[in-house]
Amino acid sequence: MSAIVSIKCPQCKKEAPLADNPYRPFCSKRCKMIDLGTWANEGYRIPGEKAPEHEEEEDE
């Protein structure tokens, strides 16, 4: 078996080194930040059941 030397960046699909890459699995800080922004803007979603809506109870 041969060791994996590089992988495709999940953002831009360019080859990225696996070893000594601080942005792994991304090829650069830019690609890493684009992906983080997509998560922050709820661009990615994990399938599942919708959480029930809770109404705030008011103290009287």
C-alpha positions in Angstrom: 0.0 0.0 0.0 1.2 3.5 -0.8 0.8 6.4 1.6 -1.6 9.2 0.6 0.5 12.3 -0.2 -2.2 14.7 -1.3 -6.0 15.1 -1.3 -8.5 17.3 -3.2 -9.5 20.4 -1.4 -13.3 20.1 -0.6 -13.8 23.8 -1.6 -11.9 24.4 -4.8 -11.0 20.8 -5.8 -7.3 21.6 -6.2 -4.7 19.0 -5.0 -3.5 19.9 -1.5 -0.6 18.3 0.4 -1.7 16.2 3.3 1.5 16.4 5.4 2.5 19.7 7.0 -0.7 21.5 5.8 -2.1 23.7 8.6 -5.3 24.1 6.6 -6.0 20.4 6.0 -8.2 19.2 4.4 -8.3 22.5 2.6 -5.5 23.8 0.4 -5.4 27.3 1.9 -6.7 29.6 4.6 -9.0 31.2 2.0 -10.8 27.9 1.2 -11.0 27.1 4.9 -12.7 30.5 5.7 -15.1 30.2 2.7 -16.2 26.8 4.2 -16.6 28.3 7.7 -18.6 31.2 6.3 -21.0 28.8 4.6 -21.5 27.0 7.9 -22.0 30.3 9.7 -24.6 31.4 7.2 -26.4 28.1 7.5 -25.5 27.1 3.9 -24.9 23.5 5.0 -27.6 21.6 6.8 -27.5 18.2 8.6 -30.7 16.2 7.9 -32.9 15.4 10.8 -36.2 16.2 12.5 -37.1 19.8 13.1 -36.7 20.8 16.7 -40.0 21.7 18.5 -40.8 25.4 18.8 -40.9 26.6 22.4 -42.8 29.7 23.4 -41.3 31.9 26.0 -43.3 31.9 29.3 -43.9 35.3 30.7 -43.5 35.9 34.4 -46.5 37.7 35.8 
